[in-house]
């Protein structure tokens, strides 16, 4: 882990709608706190979905050293995509920072980025960095691929995410928990999937396939409690078809990260995985953003040590 002090130029990319408008309200506090720390920064707001991708890429070309996503997992994912696109196109490199004002903030959790805004601002001032792996997924709405930092959820947890987005009254983790309970009754017929990965291949009725770089999804579900973002492999967590009551009980284990050893759960590690629906279809999300509602296949690969992230000093 390396430290980069005040000389860094920061661009803050704010998604004003993140966290139900929390991001916009937080701006004066963020500006004051960073100013007190002597951090030099500029600030820009996103105006549409995917806008943060082009803003981040432009920031690299304009010579910013650190590009900060001010939002939730969706904003962080877009900024990450812009930074990785710029790097792979040889346009330059910048580190990713995150100030958490969104619903889930699961990427930040896995990357060791502080959740509280004040602590996040201090982390930017201190400038400690770690280098993380990035995932790339092809298929669904993204035949040319999309990058992700935290993970891809296929099946049950993707439907939970879609349902959570409909629950406007419940913010954050409460919304995901209610959505998970709803999903038990909506999505309990698992498609048969074929998984091809580094350890071989298997075919099974899979309620859920989580391909994790980070550890957590949905603001509190520990899909891969042992995962590390710089360890050179995805952590796989696959849940077989089980009855509704068993799903309900499993949710409790995922909240504690104690699902290992359950007969319906399989863990694996891989750098590449192909997930194919033999019957039914695959709903999926990447970092909480919709990848597809009914894809037939998805291909995921790990790109090792692709991106520097400004973290909280202790990862």
RODO-2510 file (C-alpha; in nm, 4 decimals, decimal comma):
residues 315
     n   res          X          Y          Z
     1     x     0,0000     0,0000     0,0000
     2     x     0,1375     0,3388    -0,0938
     3     x     0,0556     0,6920     0,0181
     4     x     0,0159     0,9926    -0,2107
     5     x    -0,0158     1,3248    -0,0313
     6     x    -0,1789     1,6587    -0,1125
     7     x    -0,0189     1,7169    -0,4529
     8     x    -0,2843     1,4955    -0,6177
     9     x    -0,5492     1,6601    -0,8350
    10     x    -0,8944     1,5194    -0,7552
    11     x    -1,2092     1,5279    -0,9658
    12     x    -1,5288     1,4547    -0,7727
    13     x    -1,8021     1,3036    -0,9914
    14     x    -2,1300     1,3468    -0,8042
    15     x    -2,4443     1,1548    -0,8901
    16     x    -2,6977     1,4018    -0,7412
    17     x    -2,9724     1,1356    -0,7311
    18     x    -2,7654     0,8790    -0,5359
    19     x    -2,9025     0,7711    -0,2000
    20     x    -3,2390     0,9278    -0,2822
    21     x    -3,0805     1,2723    -0,3191
    22     x    -2,8395     1,2361    -0,0236
    23     x    -2,5452     1,3007    -0,2573
    24     x    -2,6613     1,6488    -0,3575
    25     x    -2,7336     1,7468     0,0046
    26     x    -2,3867     1,6227     0,1099
    27     x    -2,1908     1,8450    -0,1306
    28     x    -2,1400     2,1481     0,1022
    29     x    -2,0126     1,9231     0,3831
    30     x    -1,7791     1,7388     0,1430
    31     x    -1,6406     2,0654     0,0014
    32     x    -1,5821     2,2106     0,3491
    33     x    -1,4163     1,8938     0,4856
    34     x    -1,1840     1,8448     0,1883
    35     x    -1,1012     2,2162     0,1971
    36     x    -1,0049     2,1873     0,5646
    37     x    -0,7728     1,8988     0,4772
    38     x    -0,6133     2,1058     0,2000
    39     x    -0,7211     1,8636    -0,0747
    40     x    -0,7266     2,0261    -0,4187
    41     x    -1,0355     1,9197    -0,6146
    42     x    -1,2906     2,0084    -0,8784
    43     x    -1,6502     1,8866    -0,8779
    44     x    -1,8872     1,7865    -1,1558
    45     x    -2,2395     1,6391    -1,1491
    46     x    -2,3684     1,3559    -1,3655
    47     x    -2,6681     1,4382    -1,5837
    48     x    -2,7772     1,0951    -1,7090
    49     x    -2,7131     0,7233    -1,6622
    50     x    -2,3632     0,6218    -1,7850
    51     x    -2,2512     0,9884    -1,7867
    52     x    -1,9940     0,9148    -1,5142
    53     x    -1,8132     0,6736    -1,7506
    54     x    -1,7322     0,9471    -2,0029
    55     x    -1,6607     1,2038    -1,7278
    56     x    -1,4077     0,9681    -1,5651
    57     x    -1,2373     0,8902    -1,8934
    58     x    -1,2165     1,2615    -1,9745
    59     x    -1,0724     1,3271    -1,6267
    60     x    -0,7833     1,0886    -1,7003
    61     x    -0,7118     1,2699    -2,0285
    62     x    -0,7250     1,6026    -1,8414
    63     x    -0,4545     1,4891    -1,6001
    64     x    -0,6482     1,4251    -1,2787
    65     x    -0,4652     1,1823    -1,0477
    66     x    -0,7692     1,0688    -0,8483
    67     x    -1,1277     1,0424    -0,9724
    68     x    -1,3791     1,0195    -0,6893
    69     x    -1,7235     0,8630    -0,7260
    70     x    -1,9661     1,0466    -0,4963
    71     x    -2,2637     0,8131    -0,4919
    72     x    -2,3424     0,4464    -0,4442
    73     x    -2,2313     0,1276    -0,6140
    74     x    -2,3759     0,2368    -0,9493
    75     x    -2,1731     0,5589    -0,9549
    76     x    -1,8587     0,3772    -0,8410
    77     x    -1,9105     0,1184    -1,1166
    78     x    -1,9443     0,3848    -1,3866
    79     x    -1,6331     0,5742    -1,2721
    80     x    -1,4429     0,2448    -1,2573
    81     x    -1,5510     0,1648    -1,6143
    82     x    -1,4280     0,5039    -1,7357
    83     x    -1,0916     0,4643    -1,5611
    84     x    -1,0330     0,1106    -1,6904
    85     x    -1,1379     0,2108    -2,0451
    86     x    -0,8913     0,5019    -2,0359
    87     x    -0,6109     0,2805    -1,9082
    88     x    -0,6672     0,0045    -2,1639
    89     x    -0,6822     0,2660    -2,4435
    90     x    -0,3423     0,4004    -2,3237
    91     x    -0,4926     0,7411    -2,2427
    92     x    -0,3414     0,7468    -1,8945
    93     x    -0,4192     0,6261    -1,5435
    94     x    -0,5898     0,7650    -1,2353
    95     x    -0,6789     0,6154    -0,8976
    96     x    -1,0402     0,5582    -0,7952
    97     x    -1,1770     0,7214    -0,4807
    98     x    -1,5272     0,6736    -0,3374
    99     x    -1,7333     0,8896    -0,1020
   100     x    -2,0253     0,6736     0,0133
   101     x    -2,3681     0,8332    -0,0170
   102     x    -2,5581     0,5502    -0,1903
   103     x    -2,7773     0,2608    -0,0835
   104     x    -2,5504    -0,0404    -0,0765
   105     x    -2,1865     0,0793    -0,0860
   106     x    -2,0725    -0,2817    -0,1208
   107     x    -1,7770    -0,2017    -0,3466
   108     x    -1,6417     0,0412    -0,0861
   109     x    -1,6855    -0,2235     0,1846
   110     x    -1,4802    -0,4774    -0,0112
   111     x    -1,2122    -0,2243    -0,1059
   112     x    -1,1562    -0,1017     0,2504
   113     x    -1,3000     0,2441     0,1822
   114     x    -1,4612     0,4058     0,4910
   115     x    -1,8410     0,4229     0,4949
   116     x    -1,8788     0,7482     0,6926
   117     x    -1,8395     1,0616     0,4795
   118     x    -1,5999     1,2358     0,7165
   119     x    -1,3745     0,9287     0,7275
   120     x    -1,3961     0,9030     0,3479
   121     x    -1,2761     1,2614     0,3108
   122     x    -0,9893     1,1914     0,5504
   123     x    -0,8935     0,8844     0,3448
   124     x    -0,8727     1,1037     0,0325
   125     x    -0,6514     1,3487     0,2222
   126     x    -0,4223     1,0708     0,3472
   127     x    -0,4107     0,9141     0,0015
   128     x    -0,3351     0,5510     0,0934
   129     x    -0,3783     0,3251    -0,2091
   130     x    -0,4155    -0,0418    -0,2795
   131     x    -0,4243    -0,2117    -0,6201
   132     x    -0,7280    -0,4247    -0,7000
   133     x    -0,8359    -0,6746    -0,9625
   134     x    -1,1241    -0,5890    -1,1949
   135     x    -1,3838    -0,8173    -1,3519
   136     x    -1,5126    -0,8029    -1,7078
   137     x    -1,8454    -0,9531    -1,8107
   138     x    -1,9809    -1,0111    -2,1620
   139     x    -2,3381    -1,0964    -2,2561
   140     x    -2,6906    -0,9717    -2,1954
   141     x    -2,7166    -0,5964    -2,2601
   142     x    -2,3357    -0,5738    -2,2901
   143     x    -2,2177    -0,7975    -2,5757
   144     x    -1,8988    -0,5862    -2,5916
   145     x    -1,8393    -0,6209    -2,2190
   146     x    -1,8681    -0,4161    -1,9021
   147     x    -1,6215    -0,3906    -1,6141
   148     x    -1,7095    -0,4423    -1,2493
   149     x    -1,5311    -0,4053    -0,9179
   150     x    -1,7430    -0,5846    -0,6600
   151     x    -1,9257    -0,8710    -0,8266
   152     x    -2,1865    -1,0143    -1,0605
   153     x    -2,5009    -1,1732    -0,9227
   154     x    -2,6923    -1,4170    -1,1418
   155     x    -3,0353    -1,5479    -1,0454
   156     x    -3,1959    -1,4901    -0,7073
   157     x    -2,9822    -1,1963    -0,5937
   158     x    -3,0238    -1,0177    -0,9281
   159     x    -3,4026    -1,0372    -0,8871
   160     x    -3,3617    -0,9066    -0,5298
   161     x    -3,1813    -0,6048    -0,6751
   162     x    -3,4521    -0,5448    -0,9357
   163     x    -3,7196    -0,5641    -0,6625
   164     x    -3,5239    -0,3351    -0,4285
   165     x    -3,5179    -0,0651    -0,6969
   166     x    -3,9010    -0,0656    -0,6944
   167     x    -3,9141    -0,0024    -0,3185
   168     x    -3,8849     0,3748    -0,3132
   169     x    -3,9845     0,4082     0,0541
   170     x    -3,7090     0,1897     0,1929
   171     x    -3,3493     0,3050     0,1722
   172     x    -3,0411     0,0941     0,1903
   173     x    -3,0249    -0,2440     0,3527
   174     x    -3,3906    -0,2500     0,4713
   175     x    -3,5000    -0,2273     0,1069
   176     x    -3,2783    -0,5199     0,0075
   177     x    -3,4025    -0,7326     0,2954
   178     x    -3,7708    -0,6714     0,2094
   179     x    -3,6899    -0,7381    -0,1576
   180     x    -3,5177    -1,0660    -0,0636
   181     x    -3,8260    -1,1838     0,1256
   182     x    -4,0470    -1,0911    -0,1724
   183     x    -3,8165    -1,2686    -0,4150
   184     x    -3,8630    -1,6005    -0,2307
   185     x    -4,2161    -1,6026    -0,3757
   186     x    -4,1245    -1,4615    -0,7177
   187     x    -3,8133    -1,6556    -0,8082
   188     x    -3,7986    -2,0039    -0,6667
   189     x    -3,7771    -2,2164    -0,9837
   190     x    -3,4070    -2,2247    -1,0518
   191     x    -3,2881    -2,2567    -1,4130
   192     x    -3,0480    -2,5388    -1,4923
   193     x    -2,7122    -2,3802    -1,5592
   194     x    -2,3846    -2,5064    -1,6927
   195     x    -2,0783    -2,3547    -1,5268
   196     x    -1,7407    -2,3799    -1,6975
   197     x    -1,4556    -2,2547    -1,4800
   198     x    -1,0904    -2,3159    -1,3945
   199     x    -1,1742    -2,6147    -1,1732
   200     x    -1,3812    -2,7935    -1,4387
   201     x    -1,7481    -2,7768    -1,5302
   202     x    -2,0767    -2,8655    -1,3630
   203     x    -2,4445    -2,8597    -1,4499
   204     x    -2,7025    -2,7953    -1,1796
   205     x    -3,0306    -2,6204    -1,1023
   206     x    -2,8813    -2,3000    -0,9567
   207     x    -3,0914    -2,0594    -0,7584
   208     x    -2,8000    -1,8171    -0,7524
   209     x    -2,4497    -1,7821    -0,8939
   210     x    -2,2408    -1,5058    -0,7338
   211     x    -1,9098    -1,4218    -0,9006
   212     x    -1,7366    -1,2072    -0,6415
   213     x    -1,4316    -0,9836    -0,6407
   214     x    -1,5485    -0,8154    -0,3188
   215     x    -1,7233    -0,9748    -0,0221
   216     x    -2,0727    -0,8326     0,0106
   217     x    -2,3856    -0,7532    -0,1947
   218     x    -2,7184    -0,5879    -0,1195
   219     x    -2,5789    -0,3807     0,1658
   220     x    -2,5375    -0,6738     0,4043
   221     x    -2,5308    -1,0169     0,2354
   222     x    -2,1826    -1,1665     0,2708
   223     x    -2,1632    -1,3666    -0,0512
   224     x    -1,7901    -1,4325    -0,0242
   225     x    -1,6706    -1,3596     0,3304
   226     x    -1,3116    -1,4599     0,2507
   227     x    -1,2745    -1,2669    -0,0779
   228     x    -0,9972    -1,0131    -0,1311
   229     x    -1,0026    -0,7676    -0,4207
   230     x    -0,6362    -0,8099    -0,5081
   231     x    -0,5910    -1,1865    -0,4767
   232     x    -0,5984    -1,2721    -0,8474
   233     x    -0,9198    -1,4775    -0,8541
   234     x    -1,2973    -1,4504    -0,8314
   235     x    -1,4676    -1,6177    -0,5373
   236     x    -1,7694    -1,8172    -0,6561
   237     x    -2,0697    -1,8830    -0,4368
   238     x    -2,3344    -2,1061    -0,5968
   239     x    -2,6664    -2,1948    -0,4324
   240     x    -2,8554    -2,4997    -0,5612
   241     x    -3,2312    -2,5132    -0,5966
   242     x    -3,3891    -2,5496    -0,2504
   243     x    -3,7430    -2,5037    -0,1149
   244     x    -3,8825    -2,1697    -0,0043
   245     x    -3,8313    -2,2338     0,3655
   246     x    -3,4697    -2,3315     0,3037
   247     x    -3,4187    -2,0090     0,1043
   248     x    -3,5571    -1,8132     0,3986
   249     x    -3,3131    -1,9842     0,6354
   250     x    -3,0227    -1,9378     0,3946
   251     x    -3,0833    -1,5616     0,3865
   252     x    -3,0008    -1,5567     0,7582
   253     x    -2,6755    -1,7421     0,6957
   254     x    -2,5740    -1,5057     0,4135
   255     x    -2,6273    -1,2115     0,6499
   256     x    -2,3727    -1,3638     0,8877
   257     x    -2,1481    -1,5074     0,6144
   258     x    -2,1934    -1,8591     0,7568
   259     x    -2,3361    -2,0313     0,4464
   260     x    -2,0199    -2,2396     0,3915
   261     x    -2,0845    -2,6036     0,4755
   262     x    -2,4566    -2,5853     0,3911
   263     x    -2,5354    -2,8786     0,1564
   264     x    -2,6918    -2,6453    -0,1048
   265     x    -2,3899    -2,4097    -0,1201
   266     x    -2,0739    -2,4568    -0,3267
   267     x    -1,7716    -2,2266    -0,3113
   268     x    -1,4995    -2,2116    -0,5746
   269     x    -1,2253    -1,9874    -0,7118
   270     x    -1,1598    -1,9069    -1,0748
   271     x    -1,0135    -1,6460    -1,3106
   272     x    -1,2736    -1,7132    -1,5796
   273     x    -1,6250    -1,8552    -1,5821
   274     x    -1,8911    -1,9153    -1,8457
   275     x    -2,2479    -1,9382    -1,7147
   276     x    -2,4995    -2,0836    -1,9597
   277     x    -2,8723    -2,1380    -1,9071
   278     x    -2,9635    -2,4894    -2,0241
   279     x    -3,3297    -2,4090    -1,9589
   280     x    -3,4922    -2,0875    -1,8371
   281     x    -3,2948    -1,7627    -1,8530
   282     x    -3,0428    -1,5671    -1,6490
   283     x    -3,1303    -1,2406    -1,4750
   284     x    -2,8037    -1,0715    -1,3716
   285     x    -2,6499    -0,7545    -1,2308
   286     x    -2,2943    -0,6221    -1,2127
   287     x    -2,2214    -0,4071    -0,9043
   288     x    -2,5983    -0,3631    -0,8676
   289     x    -2,6456    -0,2377    -1,2248
   290     x    -2,8706    -0,4461    -1,4525
   291     x    -2,6767    -0,6669    -1,6952
   292     x    -2,9785    -0,8552    -1,8293
   293     x    -3,3154    -0,9948    -1,7301
   294     x    -3,3084    -1,3028    -1,9528
   295     x    -2,9650    -1,3773    -2,0991
   296     x    -2,8761    -1,7245    -2,2244
   297     x    -2,5071    -1,6981    -2,1333
   298     x    -2,2516    -1,4746    -1,9648
   299     x    -1,8714    -1,4873    -1,9820
   300     x    -1,6730    -1,3395    -1,6930
   301     x    -1,2982    -1,2949    -1,6667
   302     x    -1,0679    -1,1454    -1,4056
   303     x    -0,8148    -0,8769    -1,5014
   304     x    -0,5508    -0,8841    -1,2254
   305     x    -0,4178    -0,5689    -1,0546
   306     x    -0,5823    -0,3201    -1,2883
   307     x    -0,6732    -0,0242    -1,0711
   308     x    -0,5435     0,1760    -0,7756
   309     x    -0,8060     0,2571    -0,5161
   310     x    -0,7777     0,5203    -0,2442
   311     x    -0,8631     0,3248     0,0698
   312     x    -0,8809     0,3886     0,4411
   313     x    -0,5266     0,3044     0,5370
   314     x    -0,6161    -0,0396     0,6776
   315     x    -0,7345    -0,2941     0,4196
***
